Amino acid sequence: MKVCKFGGTSMATAKSIRQVEKIIRSDPERKYVVVSAPGKRFKGDIKVTDLLYQADAEKAHYGCAGPAIEEIRDRFVTLVAELGLDMDMDRYIDEVEAGINASSGSDYAASRGEYLSAIVLSELLGFDFVDAADIIKFKHDGSFDADNTNDLVQELKKNTKGIVIPGFYGSMPDGSIKTFSRGGSDVSGAIIARGVGAAIYENWTDVNGFMVTDPNVVQNPKQMEVLSYEELRELSYMGASVLHPDSIFPVREDGIPINIRNTFEPENKGTMILPDISGYPKSSIVTGIAGRKGNTTISLKKAMMNSELGFGRKVLSVLERHGISFEHMPTGIDTMSIVITEKVLNGVESQVIEDIKGKVNPDSIEVIHNLALIAVVGHGMANQMGTAARIFVALYQAGVNIRMIDQGSSEMNIIIGVEEKDYEKAIKAIYSAFFE
């Protein structure tokens, strides 16, 4: 039994939806289908979810949704007509418009792209439509209610016809709509996969799986055939955006593999994400290279810092008070560096620095902006002699100055901080050292 999730590009046009239909009908094991809202049809197009946010903004400003709803109406009415379906799409759009005008938050509006997308696909396939609000539940505090949800999803196993479920949202105890973070349809698919006991969770998108690194930086990078749950989390967190990083948690409970596939090249086997890849043959000790710009480092120096009880706690308490989380914290005997995403410091940086000075009275404190972080990820790198040396030699030969090094305790990642101007150069140098 397979659970399939199809992304926004797969659901964007009648032609792509026909391809989705072909994929589902080609394998009778594909009985559970989770869908995203329609994405962009062409360069410069607007995603349906963004139109829905616009409709919600119109409602907040004018008291009711306006032009954005009509764009959504035209989008879906055209889609249904091109698919040759005999269904009254205007009725569903009217329902969505009334719901947006009556709602007090944006979650209802944001979720309606997936809702409408699932209704269309269920009609095309002849599958049953199951509203995610009826089976995916959140607690009063807004946290995901895994146990209750799993019990409800298990009931779907009684269905033998086939089911289409909207991704991205569920419901609160009072019945109101609650969404996951953007891209949360991936999480919805994983939740369904766990609940129905799927043999595999297929995540269909518009790429052939995970590439070793960003194809916008390295031309035609190699495709990963396999990676582990942990490697996925590391790479996704650092910017590899093929799959929502939280998708791992539901399937991890039962060790369900995830297969990233390309809707438009279904013959490609894609990338398998497995709970354990020990013993799986790998051509390189490095699995992937990912990174992101926009980081700031706060570097403190203080003599005898190591013997000052509570020094680290005091520094971190300042960040906590300002609602700031940190990314990495490499330390020395008399030094501490805290890496923070730059945008969270906007407007509060001066106050944070002053508060740290007041708390721990450092000998010096320096703020470094425009830092790019690069993660080199692979199981067992720490046990492979010379891995770090190859990275640093490659960067030296490329003329890249390293501003920070942080090796994770999991043996699985080495984080390098470089100036943003050297980001692309550094990625290319590391890729070349291990894959060319």
Phi and psi in degrees as a GROMACS rama.xvg file:
@    title "Ramachandran Plot"
@    xaxis  label "Phi"
@    yaxis  label "Psi"
@TYPE xy
-123.736  142.473  LYS-2
-105.401  130.066  VAL-3
-116.829  131.572  CYS-4
-114.804  131.793  LYS-5
-115.034  129.809  PHE-6
-80.5073  -178.654  GLY-7
-62.645  -37.0214  GLY-8
-66.7872  -36.1414  THR-9
-66.4485  -26.3619  SER-10
-105.181  14.1021  MET-11
-81.4386  -33.9714  ALA-12
-133.669  165.617  THR-13
-62.1958  -38.7535  ALA-14
-62.9138  -45.0508  LYS-15
-69.0717  -34.9489  SER-16
-68.5027  -34.8732  ILE-17
-63.0545  -34.7524  ARG-18
-67.322  -38.9636  GLN-19
-60.0494  -46.7376  VAL-20
-57.4676  -43.9078  GLU-21
-61.2491  -42.6672  LYS-22
-63.1112  -45.8327  ILE-23
-65.1686  -44.0531  ILE-24
-72.892  -16.2124  ARG-25
-75.1536  -12.8866  SER-26
-141.41  110.289  ASP-27
-63.4896  -12.8494  PRO-28
-74.7326  -15.3472  GLU-29
-85.2527  81.9695  ARG-30
-103.401  -16.9776  LYS-31
-121.267  120.726  TYR-32
-124.543  128.237  VAL-33
-115.259  135.418  VAL-34
-127.118  151.186  VAL-35
-91.4329  172.664  SER-36
-72.0619  152.402  ALA-37
-56.4942  132.492  PRO-38
-92.1361  -156.379  GLY-39
-73.4127  137.458  LYS-40
-87.9408  -23.6834  ARG-41
-161.086  166.837  PHE-42
-60.5514  130.276  LYS-43
92.0026  -7.55657  GLY-44
-72.7837  165.652  ASP-45
-111.229  132.916  ILE-46
-66.3439  147.816  LYS-47
-59.3955  -38.7379  VAL-48
-61.1313  -38.4337  THR-49
-67.7938  -35.6359  ASP-50
-63.7037  -37.7832  LEU-51
-66.9695  -38.4404  LEU-52
-62.9357  -37.4365  TYR-53
-63.4114  -41.4137  GLN-54
-61.491  -40.6139  ALA-55
-66.2908  -37.4669  ASP-56
-66.3354  -37.3385  ALA-57
-62.2941  -42.4663  GLU-58
-62.169  -42.816  LYS-59
-65.073  -34.9683  ALA-60
-85.8523  -42.5657  HIS-61
-107.443  -10.095  TYR-62
98.2582  -11.9101  GLY-63
-158.403  153.662  CYS-64
-70.854  150.26  ALA-65
-134.407  -111.931  GLY-66
-57.0106  -34.9423  PRO-67
-62.4469  -37.816  ALA-68
-63.3878  -38.4108  ILE-69
-69.1518  -32.6032  GLU-70
-65.133  -41.7286  GLU-71
-64.8565  -42.0761  ILE-72
-58.5072  -49.0271  ARG-73
-61.4727  -38.3569  ASP-74
-61.9393  -48.6292  ARG-75
-77.7314  -37.276  PHE-76
-62.7101  -41.5753  VAL-77
-64.032  -42.5862  THR-78
-60.3216  -46.9707  LEU-79
-64.0727  -40.7137  VAL-80
-64.4529  -43.0539  ALA-81
-67.7958  -27.4279  GLU-82
-82.8352  -8.96784  LEU-83
72.3385  29.2054  GLY-84
-91.1598  141.327  LEU-85
-98.5625  83.0741  ASP-86
-147.229  148.587  MET-87
-87.6679  88.9944  ASP-88
-70.5275  -28.5592  MET-89
-59.3428  -35.8418  ASP-90
-60.0606  -42.6557  ARG-91
-69.3847  -38.7514  TYR-92
-66.7736  -39.4084  ILE-93
-59.994  -40.5178  ASP-94
-61.768  -43.4433  GLU-95
-65.4496  -43.3181  VAL-96
-60.4433  -45.9167  GLU-97
-63.1254  -39.4967  ALA-98
-64.8817  -40.7822  GLY-99
-64.1372  -44.3316  ILE-100
-65.2907  -25.4073  ASN-101
-95.1758  -13.1528  ALA-102
-82.0925  156.278  SER-103
-103.275  -9.06883  SER-104
-134.83  177.64  GLY-105
-88.9631  -11.2002  SER-106
-62.6055  -39.9371  ASP-107
-60.1006  -49.5523  TYR-108
-60.2848  -45.4735  ALA-109
-61.6164  -28.2514  ALA-110
-84.9408  -12.5338  SER-111
-74.7205  -18.6842  ARG-112
-65.6493  -43.9849  GLY-113
-65.8764  -41.056  GLU-114
-58.0054  -50.8614  TYR-115
-68.0873  -38.1995  LEU-116
-60.6367  -43.4087  SER-117
-67.6706  -36.8209  ALA-118
-62.6316  -43.7693  ILE-119
-63.7738  -47.5708  VAL-120
-67.5519  -37.7089  LEU-121
-62.9509  -37.6036  SER-122
-65.1246  -42.5083  GLU-123
-64.5542  -43.3447  LEU-124
-81.3938  -22.2081  LEU-125
77.0333  21.226  GLY-126
-89.7121  163.358  PHE-127
-76.3468  143.228  ASP-128
-94.5471  128.616  PHE-129
-122.25  120.078  VAL-130
-70.9161  129.365  ASP-131
-58.7712  -28.093  ALA-132
-63.2148  -23.0555  ALA-133
-84.9866  -15.4351  ASP-134
-128.538  -21.2078  ILE-135
-106.055  116.669  ILE-136
-118.945  147.64  LYS-137
-118.751  155.947  PHE-138
-85.654  173.86  LYS-139
-58.3687  -31.6465  HIS-140
-85.2485  3.7052  ASP-141
90.6459  -3.93155  GLY-142
-80.1621  153.982  SER-143
-69.8327  132.629  PHE-144
-96.0917  86.0418  ASP-145
-64.3927  -43.316  ALA-146
-67.7222  -48.0725  ASP-147
-60.9322  -45.1448  ASN-148
-60.576  -44.4851  THR-149
-63.1692  -38.4859  ASN-150
-62.8719  -41.2179  ASP-151
-70.3797  -40.356  LEU-152
-66.5151  -35.0388  VAL-153
-57.7229  -29.1921  GLN-154
-63.9095  -22.3108  GLU-155
-66.4411  -19.5817  LEU-156
-64.3706  -17.6979  LYS-157
-73.119  -17.4978  LYS-158
-79.1444  133.132  ASN-159
-113.295  -3.73569  THR-160
-86.2126  -35.1635  LYS-161
118.823  144.205  GLY-162
-134.536  139.872  ILE-163
-116.174  131.44  VAL-164
-128.022  133.327  ILE-165
-68.7065  140.455  PRO-166
-88.3291  178.674  GLY-167
85.0345  -18.2666  PHE-168
-145.482  168.009  TYR-169
-150.452  -149.599  GLY-170
-140.44  152.646  SER-171
-82.1111  167.743  MET-172
-56.2544  -27.2039  PRO-173
-86.7082  3.1045  ASP-174
92.637  -8.65169  GLY-175
-71.5258  154.019  SER-176
-77.3524  138.341  ILE-177
-131.73  128.499  LYS-178
-100.927  156.88  THR-179
-78.4484  179.954  PHE-180
-68.377  164.614  SER-181
-55.4269  136.248  ARG-182
88.122  7.04502  GLY-183
-71.3725  -5.58477  GLY-184
-61.8965  -29.8636  SER-185
-59.584  -41.0164  ASP-186
-67.0538  -41.8951  VAL-187
-57.132  -44.7623  SER-188
-60.4237  -40.5786  GLY-189
-66.7067  -37.0053  ALA-190
-62.9713  -44.4727  ILE-191
-64.9993  -41.6226  ILE-192
-58.8205  -42.5259  ALA-193
-66.8533  -46.5615  ARG-194
-62.9577  -37.5042  GLY-195
-92.7812  -0.127238  VAL-196
67.1144  45.6319  GLY-197
-64.2602  147.344  ALA-198
-74.2566  -27.6109  ALA-199
-157.33  147.847  ILE-200
-109.497  109.502  TYR-201
-93.0567  124.452  GLU-202
-112.181  104.209  ASN-203
-92.6969  127.174  TRP-204
-138.678  -155.241  THR-205
-112.458  17.2167  ASP-206
-131.364  163.74  VAL-207
-83.7163  23.2549  ASN-208
116.21  -160.973  GLY-209
-83.3036  132.764  PHE-210
-91.4852  155.107  MET-211
-58.1006  -34.7304  VAL-212
-151.497  179.747  THR-213
-64.8962  118.124  ASP-214
-67.2998  -12.6327  PRO-215
-77.7268  -13.8909  ASN-216
-106.605  -48.3329  VAL-217
-108.425  125.616  VAL-218
-70.7454  127.382  GLN-219
50.0121  57.1521  ASN-220
-67.3504  159.796  PRO-221
-67.6535  152.198  LYS-222
-90.2087  138.295  GLN-223
-77.6727  128.561  MET-224
-81.82  -34.1923  GLU-225
-152.688  146.145  VAL-226
-152.365  164.794  LEU-227
-92.3128  165.357  SER-228
-52.4956  -46.6772  TYR-229
-65.2525  -41.2862  GLU-230
-63.7527  -39.1317  GLU-231
-59.9785  -45.8793  LEU-232
-58.3671  -45.4898  ARG-233
-62.5425  -47.3645  GLU-234
-69.9786  -40.9802  LEU-235
-64.7397  -42.0386  SER-236
-61.9533  -32.8065  TYR-237
-91.4853  8.15985  MET-238
125.645  -12.3531  GLY-239
-72.8976  110.17  ALA-240
-106.6  23.2037  SER-241
-68.1632  -35.5496  VAL-242
-137.215  138.924  LEU-243
-60.7464  126.9  HIS-244
-60.9067  -26.9508  PRO-245
-76.2233  -5.55029  ASP-246
-64.7687  -19.789  SER-247
-67.2812  -38.6087  ILE-248
-60.7217  -45.33  PHE-249
-63.9757  -45.0004  PRO-250
-75.8816  -22.0454  VAL-251
-61.9759  -31.0758  ARG-252
-54.5998  -38.3257  GLU-253
-117.793  10.1115  ASP-254
64.256  35.4821  GLY-255
-79.6228  126.044  ILE-256
-68.9938  149.668  PRO-257
-111.998  133.087  ILE-258
-118.692  112.719  ASN-259
-82.1925  121.64  ILE-260
-128.074  160.076  ARG-261
-103.673  115.822  ASN-262
-55.009  -32.9513  THR-263
-95.9797  -3.68024  PHE-264
-138.894  64.5891  GLU-265
-64.8701  -15.1021  PRO-266
-73.3317  -19.4285  GLU-267
-75.4755  131.493  ASN-268
-71.5966  -15.002  LYS-269
71.1352  -154.701  GLY-270
-115.731  130.909  THR-271
-95.5238  132.883  MET-272
-113.623  118.055  ILE-273
-121.828  155.897  LEU-274
-66.7384  -30.5314  PRO-275
-144.964  124.657  ASP-276
-114.811  13.8317  ILE-277
-63.8786  133.424  SER-278
88.9364  -11.6279  GLY-279
-78.6252  128.167  TYR-280
-64.5065  131.632  PRO-281
-127.077  140.832  LYS-282
-81.64  -16.1937  SER-283
-143.647  145.914  SER-284
-66.2932  -26.1483  ILE-285
-90.5663  130.388  VAL-286
-87.9273  -45.0494  THR-287
-158.671  163.721  GLY-288
-131.424  122.728  ILE-289
-138.8  160.894  ALA-290
-167.115  172.053  GLY-291
-155.476  147.674  ARG-292
-89.8551  -178.07  LYS-293
83.2191  43.402  GLY-294
-122.307  153.243  ASN-295
-125.478  140.495  THR-296
-113.076  127.932  THR-297
-102.297  114.894  ILE-298
-110.077  124.026  SER-299
-112.74  144.843  LEU-300
-128.251  136.419  LYS-301
-157.815  125.826  LYS-302
-61.5725  136.645  ALA-303
64.5301  27.0357  MET-304
-55.8592  -38.3162  MET-305
-62.4788  -25.151  ASN-306
-98.1665  -0.340404  SER-307
-89.1545  106.152  GLU-308
-62.8507  127.775  LEU-309
84.1863  10.4026  GLY-310
-59.5925  -51.2145  PHE-311
-62.9689  -40.0212  GLY-312
-62.1254  -40.6095  ARG-313
-64.1425  -42.4617  LYS-314
-63.5398  -46.9514  VAL-315
-68.7596  -26.6543  LEU-316
-65.551  -30.2405  SER-317
-65.1116  -46.0905  VAL-318
-61.8384  -41.6373  LEU-319
-62.4567  -40.6038  GLU-320
-64.4449  -30.9929  ARG-321
-91.2344  3.94434  HIS-322
70.2985  34.1917  GLY-323
-113.374  129.229  ILE-324
-99.9485  153.911  SER-325
-109.993  158.412  PHE-326
-93.3179  -49.2326  GLU-327
-145.457  158.184  HIS-328
-145.784  71.8592  MET-329
-69.5744  141.413  PRO-330
-134.199  159.265  THR-331
-127.679  -173.425  GLY-332
-66.6366  -34.5505  ILE-333
-123.468  14.8278  ASP-334
-136.239  152.742  THR-335
-145.665  132.535  MET-336
-120.877  133.868  SER-337
-119.414  120.719  ILE-338
-96.9527  126.87  VAL-339
-131.046  142.148  ILE-340
-63.5941  128.263  THR-341
-57.7845  -39.2645  GLU-342
-65.1267  -27.4257  LYS-343
-76.2236  -13.472  VAL-344
-90.5834  -10.869  LEU-345
-56.6055  123.061  ASN-346
88.2197  -16.2145  GLY-347
-124.008  1.31156  VAL-348
-57.4918  -48.7254  GLU-349
-60.542  -40.932  SER-350
-68.2114  -39.3035  GLN-351
-60.7584  -45.9691  VAL-352
-61.2753  -44.9462  ILE-353
-63.7946  -39.2731  GLU-354
-66.2808  -38.6676  ASP-355
-64.6204  -42.7015  ILE-356
-59.1781  -42.8856  LYS-357
-67.7409  -31.2286  GLY-358
-77.7821  -44.5021  LYS-359
-124.121  -4.71794  VAL-360
47.599  61.6303  ASN-361
-69.6217  156.1  PRO-362
-66.3054  -36.0077  ASP-363
-153.505  155.785  SER-364
-143.022  129.944  ILE-365
-128.307  138.501  GLU-366
-112.948  124.065  VAL-367
-114.267  119.971  ILE-368
-97.152  173.66  HIS-369
57.491  47.2609  ASN-370
-100.143  132.957  LEU-371
-104.517  135.132  ALA-372
-104.084  135.523  LEU-373
-124.408  126.515  ILE-374
-105.869  126.246  ALA-375
-104.456  115.873  VAL-376
-119.856  136.826  VAL-377
179.203  135.582  GLY-378
-61.4895  133.53  HIS-379
76.4447  14.7307  GLY-380
-60.7236  -35.9672  MET-381
-65.2169  -22.8058  ALA-382
-92.7071  -0.952593  ASN-383
-101.594  111.755  GLN-384
-61.2646  130.3  MET-385
93.2616  0.132899  GLY-386
-62.7973  -50.4575  THR-387
-62.5638  -38.8063  ALA-388
-60.2124  -41.734  ALA-389
-63.2612  -38.6171  ARG-390
-63.3901  -49.501  ILE-391
-72.0012  -34.2705  PHE-392
-65.1938  -41.9745  VAL-393
-61.1732  -42.1901  ALA-394
-68.2835  -39.4868  LEU-395
-60.7508  -46.3455  TYR-396
-65.8897  -26.4166  GLN-397
-86.8962  -1.95656  ALA-398
74.7345  31.7749  GLY-399
-102.391  125.305  VAL-400
-86.614  128.821  ASN-401
-90.309  123.77  ILE-402
-96.8042  -19.3895  ARG-403
-158.455  144.893  MET-404
-132.88  133.825  ILE-405
-146.282  113.729  ASP-406
-101.872  126.168  GLN-407
-67.6973  154.907  GLY-408
-75.1225  -9.52665  SER-409
-85.4223  2.99274  SER-410
67.3686  11.5578  GLU-411
-114.827  -14.5929  MET-412
-145.931  148.075  ASN-413
-123.891  123.513  ILE-414
-102.203  128.551  ILE-415
-119.445  133.485  ILE-416
-103.204  127.127  GLY-417
-132.348  163.986  VAL-418
-66.7563  146.077  GLU-419
-58.2345  -31.9406  GLU-420
-65.6247  -19.8831  LYS-421
-100.898  4.88366  ASP-422
-58.6787  -56.5564  TYR-423
-62.1063  -41.7326  GLU-424
-60.2289  -40.6287  LYS-425
-67.4571  -44.358  ALA-426
-58.4581  -46.7393  ILE-427
-62.5449  -39.8272  LYS-428
-65.85  -44.3369  ALA-429
-67.0595  -43.0357  ILE-430
-58.5356  -45.3241  TYR-431
-62.1886  -36.8549  SER-432
-66.3177  -28.5249  ALA-433
-111.97  -18.4033  PHE-434
-126.114  -3.48179  PHE-435
